[in-house]
Amino acid sequence: MQESYGQRDYETKVRHVAWWREQFAGRALRSLTADEIVAALPTHRRHKYGKPTLLAPATKNRYLATIRTLLNSCLDKPPKLTQYAEPRVRIRWEPPQVIAAVIQGITLPWLRDAAVVAVATGMRESELFGLTPSSVNLAGRSAWVSHDEAKSARARAVPLNDDAMAVIQRRLATASRYVFTRDDGDGRRVGKHDRRAFQRACAGAGVAHFKWHDLRHTWASWHVQRGTPLLVLKELGGWERIEMVQKYAHLAPSHLAAHAETVNFWSISNGQEKTPLVRAA
């Protein structure tokens, strides 16, 4: 773990190691088998609010990667751990005019506000509904997502653009415990968005098979299409690894064009013909 200290996924690896120590406390590493390790993988992710959710194959692979590194460093013949097949990530996004039509069709004011901030910031559902007045810094135009709410278990600051600021500032005027609460006035935390109301709005806008999480995909897609570098997008969205944002790269094929010009050698520039490269003997 000392070699991993300072890396962005250090806290994740610490969490993984704690899990494996709990599962195999007192066991010699050489006694562990691949079947035992796979059987000991966690199956669900626990949330501070709401029911546990099934762990995705990608998350299980991260746990396996941590213990694989440990075993490889300590054993000459470590057990062979097969990775889970990771399905292709579904990327669904819509252009601004369609998203505007969907949001305008949401009849619940609190849900409409939440949708605006979701697509303005890319915040995940749990992060959005976990926002409290104290986690918002209006002067700094940012919102703080605690490690309890973040999917990666790493706290982060989320920049707020003008759209998000307008909604959040207005809601803070009447908010008590949470920024986003239902309109019945009980002030309780929202566990999930109102799926029925959201789908009605989607249907009214002529949009089919569009999920709440697709607002995050839409936000990321817009960023890439408008030139936001993938490394910057990774930080904005709170992704743990760069591989998680590579799925959006195809949306900006033009980002390669400028770099392609770097190796020009045959074209005429400034009225002079360039000498072609000669291969060394």
KELUMPA-366901 format. One line per 8 residues: for each residue x negated, y negated, z of N, C-alpha, C, O. Coordinates in steps of 0.02 Angstrom, whole numbers, always signed. Layout:
<batis>
X:Y:Z:X:Y:Z:X:Y:Z:X:Y:Z  ...
</batis>
This chain:
<batis>
-41:+60:+0:+0:+0:+0:-43:-63:+0:-21:-116:-22  -105:-57:+25:-148:-116:+26:-161:-141:-45:-167:-201:-56  -167:-94:-93:-179:-114:-162:-119:-151:-192:-127:-190:-238  -60:-137:-165:+1:-169:-191:+17:-234:-156:+62:-271:-178  -19:-250:-103:-4:-311:-65:-13:-372:-110:-63:-380:-144  +37:-415:-108:+35:-475:-149:+71:-468:-215:+87:-518:-247  +85:-406:-235:+124:-396:-296:+197:-413:-283:+221:-409:-226  +233:-432:-335:+302:-454:-327:+348:-398:-304:+399:-411:-272
+330:-336:-319:+372:-280:-298:+346:-247:-234:+365:-191:-219  +304:-283:-198:+275:-254:-137:+329:-235:-87:+327:-180:-59  +377:-279:-75:+430:-264:-27:+471:-204:-48:+493:-165:-6  +481:-196:-113:+517:-138:-137:+479:-74:-123:+508:-24:-101  +414:-75:-134:+373:-17:-121:+371:+0:-46:+371:+58:-27  +370:-51:-5:+373:-40:+68:+437:-5:+86:+438:+41:+128  +492:-27:+56:+557:+5:+69:+557:+78:+46:+584:+121:+80  +526:+91:-11:+522:+160:-36:+481:+204:+11:+501:+259:+28
+423:+178:+32:+380:+217:+77:+416:+232:+143:+410:+287:+169  +453:+183:+168:+490:+194:+230:+542:+250:+221:+552:+291:+265  +573:+252:+162:+622:+305:+148:+588:+373:+148:+612:+420:+179  +532:+378:+112:+498:+443:+107:+469:+466:+174:+469:+525:+189  +446:+419:+214:+421:+438:+280:+477:+465:+323:+467:+512:+362  +535:+436:+317:+593:+460:+355:+613:+530:+333:+633:+572:+373  +609:+543:+267:+630:+608:+241:+581:+663:+258:+601:+720:+272  +517:+648:+257:+466:+700:+264:+419:+688:+323:+360:+706:+319
+444:+659:+375:+403:+646:+435:+375:+711:+462:+411:+760:+471  +310:+712:+474:+278:+771:+503:+258:+823:+452:+226:+872:+470  +275:+814:+389:+257:+862:+337:+190:+845:+306:+173:+787:+296  +151:+897:+290:+89:+887:+253:+107:+873:+180:+151:+905:+152  +72:+827:+149:+87:+809:+80:+81:+869:+33:+121:+876:-13  +32:+912:+46:+22:+969:+1:+78:+1020:+6:+84:+1064:-37  +120:+1014:+58:+175:+1062:+66:+238:+1041:+29:+286:+1080:+23  +239:+980:+3:+300:+955:-30:+306:+984:-100:+256:+990:-136
+366:+1001:-118:+380:+1026:-186:+420:+975:-225:+452:+930:-196  +419:+981:-290:+457:+935:-333:+531:+939:-318:+566:+888:-316  +556:+1000:-308:+628:+1009:-294:+648:+974:-229:+701:+943:-225  +605:+980:-178:+620:+947:-114:+621:+871:-121:+664:+838:-94  +574:+846:-159:+570:+774:-167:+632:+747:-203:+661:+697:-183  +651:+780:-257:+710:+759:-295:+772:+764:-252:+815:+720:-254  +777:+818:-213:+836:+826:-170:+840:+773:-115:+894:+758:-90  +783:+745:-97:+781:+695:-43:+792:+624:-68:+794:+578:-28
+799:+615:-133:+811:+548:-160:+875:+519:-132:+924:+555:-123  +876:+454:-119:+940:+423:-99:+990:+427:-156:+971:+426:-215  +1053:+431:-139:+1105:+436:-190:+1146:+372:-197:+1176:+359:-249  +1147:+332:-144:+1188:+272:-144:+1148:+212:-118:+1100:+219:-80  +1169:+155:-140:+1141:+92:-115:+1192:+61:-68:+1250:+50:-87  +1170:+47:-8:+1216:+17:+41:+1215:-58:+35:+1163:-89:+24  +1274:-87:+43:+1282:-160:+39:+1304:-187:+107:+1338:-152:+145  +1285:-248:+120:+1307:-279:+182:+1382:-285:+184:+1414:-278:+236
+1411:-297:+125:+1484:-301:+119:+1505:-254:+62:+1470:-249:+11  +1561:-222:+70:+1586:-178:+18:+1560:-107:+26:+1518:-92:+68  +1586:-63:-16:+1569:+7:-13:+1501:+21:-45:+1480:-17:-89  +1468:+75:-24:+1405:+94:-56:+1417:+110:-130:+1471:+133:-149  +1367:+98:-171:+1372:+112:-242:+1318:+163:-262:+1265:+165:-232  +1333:+203:-313:+1286:+254:-336:+1222:+221:-362:+1224:+170:-395  +1166:+253:-345:+1103:+228:-371:+1096:+245:-445:+1112:+301:-466  +1073:+198:-484:+1062:+209:-555:+1000:+252:-565:+956:+252:-523
+996:+288:-621:+936:+327:-636:+872:+286:-633:+820:+310:-609  +875:+224:-655:+815:+181:-654:+791:+169:-583:+731:+168:-570  +838:+161:-536:+819:+150:-466:+788:+213:-437:+738:+209:-400  +816:+270:-453:+787:+333:-429:+717:+342:-457:+672:+367:-422  +707:+323:-518:+640:+328:-548:+589:+284:-512:+531:+302:-509  +611:+227:-486:+565:+184:-448:+544:+219:-383:+486:+215:-363  +591:+252:-351:+574:+291:-290:+524:+346:-307:+475:+356:-271  +537:+381:-363:+491:+434:-383:+423:+407:-401:+372:+438:-386
+420:+348:-432:+356:+319:-450:+314:+303:-389:+253:+312:-390  +347:+281:-336:+310:+264:-274:+279:+326:-243:+220:+326:-226  +319:+379:-236:+291:+439:-204:+243:+475:-252:+197:+509:-229  +253:+468:-317:+206:+498:-365:+137:+466:-358:+86:+501:-359  +136:+401:-351:+72:+366:-342:+37:+389:-279:-24:+399:-278  +76:+397:-226:+48:+420:-162:+19:+490:-168:-37:+503:-145  +57:+535:-199:+34:+605:-206:-26:+610:-252:-73:+648:-238  -26:+571:-306:-83:+574:-352:-148:+550:-321:-202:+573:-339
-142:+504:-273:-202:+477:-241:-228:+522:-186:-285:+515:-163  -187:+570:-163:-207:+612:-106:-217:+685:-124:-252:+721:-88  -187:+708:-178:-190:+779:-195:-222:+791:-263:-214:+751:-309  -259:+845:-268:-289:+864:-332:-236:+890:-380:-239:+878:-440  -187:+926:-353:-134:+954:-394:-66:+935:-365:-33:+976:-334  -45:+874:-376:+19:+852:-349:+77:+884:-388:+68:+903:-446  +135:+890:-357:+193:+917:-392:+213:+871:-450:+207:+810:-446  +236:+902:-504:+257:+863:-563:+329:+840:-554:+375:+880:-546
+338:+775:-555:+404:+745:-545:+430:+719:-612:+400:+675:-642  +486:+746:-633:+516:+726:-696:+561:+666:-686:+602:+664:-641  +554:+617:-729:+595:+556:-724:+666:+570:-748:+678:+613:-790  +712:+531:-720:+781:+533:-743:+786:+495:-809:+753:+445:-820  +829:+520:-852:+841:+485:-915:+879:+421:-900:+931:+422:-866  +854:+366:-925:+886:+301:-913:+926:+282:-975:+898:+273:-1029  +992:+277:-968:+1033:+260:-1026:+1018:+190:-1052:+995:+147:-1014  +1030:+181:-1115:+1020:+114:-1144:+1068:+65:-1111:+1127:+79:-1103
+1041:+8:-1093:+1080:-42:-1058:+1129:-75:-1106:+1111:-95:-1161  +1191:-79:-1085:+1242:-111:-1126:+1235:-187:-1120:+1240:-215:-1066  +1224:-219:-1177:+1218:-292:-1178:+1279:-320:-1213:+1289:-310:-1273  +1320:-356:-1176:+1379:-386:-1205:+1378:-460:-1188:+1373:-479:-1129  +1382:-502:-1238:+1384:-574:-1226:+1430:-606:-1277:+1446:-576:-1328  +1451:-666:-1262:+1495:-703:-1306:+1469:-775:-1314:+1434:-799:-1270  +1485:-808:-1369:+1463:-877:-1380:+1499:-925:-1333:+1551:-907:-1305  +1473:-986:-1325:+1502:-1034:-1277:+1576:-1047:-1287:+1613:-1052:-1237
+1599:-1053:-1348:+1669:-1070:-1359:+1716:-1014:-1335:+1771:-1027:-1312  +1693:-952:-1341:+1733:-895:-1317:+1734:-893:-1241:+1787:-883:-1211  +1676:-903:-1210:+1674:-904:-1137:+1716:-960:-1109:+1750:-952:-1059  +1714:-1018:-1142:+1756:-1074:-1120:+1829:-1056:-1123:+1867:-1073:-1078  +1850:-1020:-1175:+1920:-1000:-1181:+1939:-950:-1127:+1994:-954:-1100  +1894:-905:-1110:+1907:-856:-1057:+1916:-892:-991:+1964:-880:-954  +1870:-937:-975:+1872:-972:-911:+1934:-1016:-906:+1965:-1020:-853  +1951:-1049:-960:+2012:-1091:-959:+2075:-1050:-948:+2125:-1075:-923
+2072:-986:-967:+2130:-943:-959:+2136:-911:-891:+2186:-877:-877  +2087:-921:-847:+2091:-893:-779:+2138:-936:-738:+2126:-996:-730  +2191:-906:-712:+2242:-945:-677:+2227:-957:-604:+2256:-1001:-573  +2182:-917:-575:+2164:-926:-504:+2107:-977:-499:+2053:-964:-525  +2118:-1033:-466:+2067:-1085:-463:+2000:-1061:-435:+1947:-1078:-462  +2001:-1021:-382:+1938:-998:-352:+1900:-953:-400:+1839:-955:-403  +1937:-912:-437:+1905:-866:-484:+1878:-903:-544:+1825:-886:-571  +1914:-955:-565:+1890:-996:-621:+1825:-1031:-602:+1778:-1033:-641
+1823:-1058:-541:+1762:-1091:-518:+1704:-1041:-515:+1648:-1057:-534  +1718:-982:-489:+1666:-931:-483:+1639:-911:-552:+1579:-900:-559  +1683:-906:-601:+1662:-888:-668:+1616:-941:-698:+1567:-924:-732  +1632:-1004:-686:+1590:-1058:-712:+1519:-1052:-683:+1470:-1057:-720  +1514:-1043:-618:+1449:-1039:-586:+1412:-975:-606:+1351:-974:-612  +1450:-921:-615:+1419:-858:-636:+1383:-865:-703:+1327:-842:-711  +1416:-897:-751:+1386:-903:-817:+1337:-962:-820:+1297:-966:-866  +1341:-1006:-771:+1294:-1063:-769:+1228:-1044:-736:+1176:-1074:-750
+1229:-994:-692:+1170:-976:-654:+1146:-905:-665:+1088:-889:-650  +1190:-861:-690:+1172:-792:-698:+1173:-753:-633:+1148:-697:-631  +1201:-781:-581:+1202:-747:-516:+1246:-684:-520:+1298:-683:-553  +1223:-632:-486:+1262:-571:-482:+1324:-583:-438:+1326:-631:-400  +1372:-539:-444:+1435:-548:-409:+1424:-552:-333:+1451:-597:-301  +1385:-506:-305:+1374:-506:-233:+1336:-569:-211:+1349:-595:-156  +1289:-592:-252:+1252:-652:-235:+1297:-713:-235:+1292:-757:-192  +1341:-716:-284:+1386:-773:-292:+1435:-778:-234:+1443:-831:-204
+1467:-722:-217:+1517:-723:-165:+1486:-723:-95:+1522:-731:-45  +1421:-714:-91:+1387:-718:-27:+1361:-788:-11:+1333:-799:+43  +1370:-835:-57:+1346:-903:-46:+1383:-936:+13:+1444:-932:+17  +1345:-966:+57:+1374:-1004:+112:+1354:-1077:+104:+1306:-1093:+69  +1390:-1123:+137:+1370:-1194:+132:+1298:-1206:+152:+1264:-1249:+123  +1274:-1169:+202:+1205:-1180:+225:+1153:-1154:+175:+1095:-1173:+179  +1174:-1112:+129:+1126:-1085:+80:+1120:-1129:+18:+1082:-1114:-28  +1158:-1184:+16:+1157:-1229:-41:+1119:-1292:-23:+1132:-1324:+28
+1072:-1310:-65:+1033:-1372:-57:+1051:-1419:-114:+1022:-1415:-168  +1099:-1463:-101:+1122:-1508:-154:+1067:-1555:-176:+1060:-1569:-236  +1028:-1580:-129:+974:-1626:-146:+922:-1593:-191:+895:-1623:-237  +909:-1529:-176:+860:-1492:-215:+890:-1456:-274:+855:-1423:-312  +956:-1462:-283:+992:-1430:-338:+975:-1356:-342:+956:-1330:-395  +984:-1322:-286:+969:-1250:-284:+1013:-1215:-232:+1040:-1247:-187  +1019:-1150:-241:+1055:-1108:-193:+1008:-1052:-172:+972:-1024:-213  +1009:-1035:-108:+965:-984:-82:+1002:-918:-77:+1053:-913:-44
+975:-866:-110:+1004:-799:-107:+961:-759:-57:+902:-750:-68  +992:-736:-3:+955:-700:+48:+938:-629:+24:+967:-605:-24  +891:-598:+57:+871:-530:+37:+928:-480:+47:+929:-428:+15  +974:-496:+92:+1032:-452:+102:+1078:-451:+42:+1110:-400:+28  +1080:-505:+5:+1125:-511:-52:+1092:-493:-118:+1125:-469:-164  +1026:-503:-123:+991:-491:-186:+985:-417:-200:+972:-377:-155  +996:-398:-262:+992:-327:-282:+922:-300:-271:+914:-241:-253  +872:-340:-283:+803:-319:-274:+779:-323:-202:+722:-306:-187
+824:-345:-157:+808:-353:-86:+754:-406:-75:+721:-406:-24  +745:-451:-124:+698:-507:-117:+736:-572:-120:+772:-585:-169  +729:-613:-69:+763:-678:-68:+734:-722:-123:+676:-716:-142  +776:-767:-149:+752:-812:-201:+795:-874:-203:+852:-875:-179  +767:-927:-232:+805:-989:-243:+831:-988:-314:+795:-972:-361  +895:-1007:-322:+927:-1009:-387:+937:-1082:-407:+974:-1118:-373  +905:-1105:-461:+916:-1174:-483:+988:-1185:-506:+1019:-1140:-536  +1016:-1243:-491:+1085:-1259:-510:+1085:-1312:-564:+1058:-1367:-554
+1115:-1296:-621:+1121:-1346:-674:+1181:-1391:-661:+1215:-1384:-609  +1196:-1436:-707:+1250:-1483:-696:+1318:-1449:-688:+1358:-1469:-645  +1331:-1397:-727:+1394:-1361:-722:+1403:-1330:-653:+1456:-1337:-621  +1350:-1297:-629:+1354:-1265:-563:+1359:-1317:-508:+1397:-1308:-460  +1321:-1371:-514:+1322:-1423:-463:+1392:-1453:-455:+1415:-1464:-400  +1425:-1466:-511:+1491:-1498:-509:+1541:-1454:-471:+1579:-1480:-430  +1540:-1389:-485:+1587:-1344:-452:+1570:-1335:-378:+1614:-1341:-335  +1507:-1321:-364:+1488:-1307:-295:+1496:-1369:-251:+1519:-1364:-194
+1477:-1427:-276:+1484:-1488:-236:+1557:-1501:-219:+1573:-1522:-163  +1602:-1488:-266:+1673:-1497:-253:+1698:-1447:-202:+1738:-1465:-158  +1676:-1385:-207:+1700:-1334:-161:+1672:-1343:-90:+1704:-1325:-41  +1613:-1371:-85:+1583:-1382:-19:+1624:-1431:+22:+1619:-1431:+84  +1662:-1473:-10:+1702:-1522:+26:+1754:-1489:+71:+1775:-1518:+121  +1775:-1428:+53:+1826:-1393:+93:+1803:-1325:+118:+1840:-1291:+153  +1741:-1306:+101:+1717:-1239:+120:+1701:-1236:+194:+1680:-1285:+224  +1711:-1177:+223:+1694:-1166:+293:+1638:-1114:+298:+1580:-1130:+308
+1657:-1050:+290:+1607:-997:+296:+1573:-981:+230:+1513:-968:+227  +1613:-981:+176:+1586:-963:+110:+1606:-1014:+58:+1657:-1048:+64  +1564:-1021:+7:+1578:-1069:-46:+1638:-1046:-87:+1681:-1087:-105  +1642:-981:-101:+1697:-955:-141:+1742:-910:-98:+1720:-857:-75  +1803:-932:-88:+1853:-893:-52:+1918:-896:-91:+1928:-941:-133  +1961:-848:-78:+2025:-847:-113:+2067:-907:-92:+2053:-940:-42  +2118:-921:-132:+2157:-981:-121:+2210:-975:-66:+2249:-1021:-56  +2210:-917:-30:+2260:-908:+22:+2240:-942:+87:+2280:-945:+134
+2179:-969:+90:+2159:-1008:+147:+2132:-970:+206:+2118:-1000:+258  +2123:-903:+201:+2099:-866:+259:+2023:-872:+268:+1998:-856:+321  +1988:-895:+216:+1916:-909:+223:+1872:-848:+224:+1812:-854:+234  +1901:-789:+215:+1860:-728:+216:+1817:-721:+154:+1832:-750:+101  +1764:-683:+161:+1719:-671:+105:+1756:-631:+51:+1794:-585:+67  +1743:-648:-11:+1771:-611:-68:+1725:-552:-81:+1665:-560:-91  +1753:-492:-81:+1713:-433:-95:+1701:-423:-170:+1645:-411:-191  +1754:-427:-208:+1752:-419:-281:+1796:-472:-314:+1842:-498:-283
+1780:-486:-376:+1823:-532:-413:+1891:-500:-426:+1899:-439:-420  +1940:-541:-442:+2007:-516:-458:+2005:-489:-529:+2010:-527:-577  +1998:-425:-536:+1989:-395:-602:+2050:-406:-646:+2043:-420:-706  +2109:-400:-617:+2170:-408:-657:+2174:-478:-687:+2189:-487:-746  +2162:-529:-645:+2165:-598:-669:+2112:-612:-721:+2124:-647:-770  +2052:-584:-711:+1998:-595:-759:+2013:-561:-825:+2001:-591:-878  +2039:-501:-824:+2054:-466:-886:+2112:-498:-923:+2114:-496:-985  +2159:-527:-887:+2214:-563:-920:+2186:-622:-959:+2207:-636:-1015
+2138:-657:-928:+2107:-714:-962:+2068:-692:-1023:+2069:-725:-1075  +2034:-635:-1018:+1996:-609:-1075:+2044:-591:-1132:+2031:-607:-1190  +2099:-558:-1114:+2147:-538:-1165:+2178:-600:-1199:+2188:-601:-1259  +2191:-651:-1159:+2220:-712:-1186:+2173:-747:-1235:+2195:-782:-1280  +2107:-737:-1224:+2058:-768:-1269:+2039:-722:-1326:+1996:-738:-1367  +2072:-663:-1329:+2057:-616:-1382:+1993:-578:-1374:+1963:-556:-1423  +1970:-571:-1311:+1907:-537:-1296:+1921:-470:-1264:+1955:-467:-1212  +1897:-416:-1293:+1909:-349:-1267:+1845:-319:-1238:+1790:-336:-1260
+1854:-275:-1189:+1798:-238:-1160:+1744:-284:-1132:+1684:-271:-1139  +1765:-338:-1101:+1718:-386:-1071:+1725:-383:-995:+1779:-392:-968  +1669:-370:-961:+1668:-362:-889:+1640:-425:-855:+1608:-466:-887  +1653:-430:-790:+1626:-487:-753:+1550:-491:-759:+1523:-545:-767  +1516:-434:-754:+1443:-434:-757:+1419:-458:-825:+1361:-478:-832  +1462:-455:-876:+1443:-480:-942:+1433:-555:-942:+1403:-582:-989  +1459:-590:-891:+1444:-661:-885:+1369:-671:-873:+1339:-719:-898  +1339:-626:-835:+1267:-629:-823:+1229:-613:-888:+1180:-646:-904
+1252:-562:-924:+1221:-546:-989:+1226:-606:-1036:+1179:-621:-1073  +1284:-638:-1035:+1294:-696:-1078:+1246:-752:-1061:+1215:-782:-1105  +1240:-766:-996:+1193:-818:-972:+1122:-803:-995:+1088:-847:-1021  +1100:-741:-987:+1032:-722:-1007:+1023:-727:-1082:+972:-749:-1107  +1074:-706:-1119:+1071:-708:-1192:+1066:-779:-1218:+1026:-794:-1263  +1105:-824:-1189:+1101:-894:-1209:+1031:-923:-1196:+1005:-960:-1238  +1003:-905:-1139:+936:-930:-1123:+885:-909:-1176:+846:-950:-1201  +886:-844:-1192:+837:-819:-1240:+848:-850:-1309:+800:-868:-1343
+910:-857:-1329:+926:-887:-1393:+903:-960:-1397:+890:-986:-1452  +899:-993:-1340:+879:-1063:-1339:+806:-1074:-1321:+784:-1130:-1307  +768:-1018:-1320:+696:-1024:-1313:+667:-1013:-1244:+606:-1023:-1236  +706:-994:-1195:+678:-982:-1128:+632:-920:-1131:+655:-867:-1153  +569:-926:-1111:+524:-868:-1111:+549:-812:-1066:+582:-826:-1015  +535:-751:-1084:+560:-694:-1045:+534:-694:-973:+570:-675:-927  +472:-715:-963:+445:-717:-895:+482:-769:-853:+494:-757:-793  +501:-824:-883:+540:-874:-847:+610:-848:-832:+636:-857:-777
+640:-814:-881:+706:-785:-871:+705:-734:-815:+752:-729:-776  +652:-695:-811:+645:-645:-758:+650:-677:-689:+683:-652:-645  +616:-733:-681:+617:-768:-617:+685:-800:-604:+710:-798:-548  +714:-829:-656:+780:-861:-648:+833:-811:-626:+875:-826:-584  +830:-751:-656:+881:-702:-642:+866:-655:-584:+909:-615:-566  +807:-660:-556:+791:-618:-498:+780:-545:-516:+791:-501:-475  +757:-532:-578:+741:-463:-596:+674:-444:-566:+630:-486:-556  +667:-380:-551:+607:-357:-517:+550:-344:-566:+492:-356:-549
+566:-321:-626:+514:-303:-674:+529:-335:-742:+587:-346:-760  +476:-348:-779:+485:-380:-845:+523:-335:-892:+557:-359:-938  +518:-269:-882:+554:-223:-926:+629:-234:-923:+665:-218:-970  +652:-261:-868:+724:-271:-859:+751:-328:-902:+811:-332:-914  +707:-372:-926:+730:-426:-969:+710:-417:-1042:+730:-455:-1085  +670:-365:-1055:+651:-351:-1124:+711:-336:-1168:+709:-345:-1229  +765:-313:-1137:+825:-296:-1176:+856:-356:-1210:+898:-349:-1254  +836:-416:-1189:+864:-477:-1220:+818:-505:-1274:+837:-552:-1309
+758:-476:-1282:+708:-505:-1327:+732:-507:-1399:+715:-553:-1437  +771:-458:-1419:+793:-455:-1490:+839:-512:-1509:+851:-524:-1568  +865:-548:-1459:+911:-602:-1473:+875:-665:-1497:+907:-713:-1518  +809:-664:-1494:+771:-723:-1516:+714:-701:-1562:+655:-710:-1544  +729:-674:-1620:+675:-652:-1666:+630:-709:-1687:+573:-698:-1706  +656:-771:-1684:+616:-828:-1706:+558:-842:-1659:+511:-878:-1677  +560:-813:-1598:+505:-828:-1552:+439:-797:-1575:+386:-815:-1549  +442:-751:-1623:+380:-721:-1649:+352:-761:-1708:+293:-755:-1724
+395:-800:-1740:+374:-833:-1802:+314:-880:-1792:+267:-879:-1831  +317:-920:-1739:+262:-968:-1728:+196:-932:-1716:+143:-955:-1738  +199:-875:-1680:+137:-839:-1666:+111:-803:-1728:+50:-791:-1733  +155:-787:-1775:+132:-754:-1836:+85:-799:-1875:+41:-775:-1911  +94:-865:-1869:+52:-912:-1905:-19:-913:-1879:-63:-941:-1912  -31:-883:-1822:-97:-885:-1791:-150:-852:-1834:-208:-872:-1832  -133:-801:-1873:-183:-763:-1909:-181:-777:-1984:-202:-734:-2023  -157:-834:-2006:-161:-853:-2077:-234:-857:-2099:-275:-885:-2063
-250:-829:-2157:-318:-834:-2182:-321:-840:-2259:-375:-851:-2286  -265:-832:-2293:-267:-829:-2366:-232:-889:-2398:-238:-902:-2458  -196:-925:-2358:-158:-981:-2385:-202:-1042:-2395:-257:-1047:-2368  -176:-1089:-2434:-213:-1151:-2447:-192:-1202:-2395:-132:-1214:-2385  -240:-1232:-2361:-225:-1280:-2308:-267:-1343:-2319:-327:-1338:-2332  -236:-1401:-2314:-270:-1465:-2323:-307:-1469:-2391:-359:-1500:-2396  -278:-1438:-2442:-307:-1442:-2509:-367:-1398:-2520:-397:-1401:-2574  -387:-1357:-2471:-444:-1314:-2479:-422:-1241:-2475:-379:-1223:-2435
-451:-1200:-2518:-435:-1129:-2517:-478:-1095:-2464:-539:-1102:-2463  -445:-1058:-2420:-481:-1025:-2367:-515:-962:-2393:-489:-928:-2438  -573:-947:-2366:-610:-888:-2387:-580:-826:-2355:-571:-824:-2294  -563:-774:-2394:-535:-714:-2365:-585:-680:-2319:-645:-684:-2330  -560:-646:-2269:-603:-611:-2223:-637:-553:-2258:-608:-520:-2300  -701:-542:-2241:-739:-487:-2270:-751:-435:-2216:-774:-450:-2162  -735:-374:-2233:-744:-320:-2185:-818:-305:-2177:-855:-300:-2226  -839:-298:-2115:-910:-284:-2101:-928:-214:-2125:-887:-168:-2122
-989:-207:-2150:-1011:-143:-2176:-1024:-95:-2118:-1044:-37:-2129
</batis>
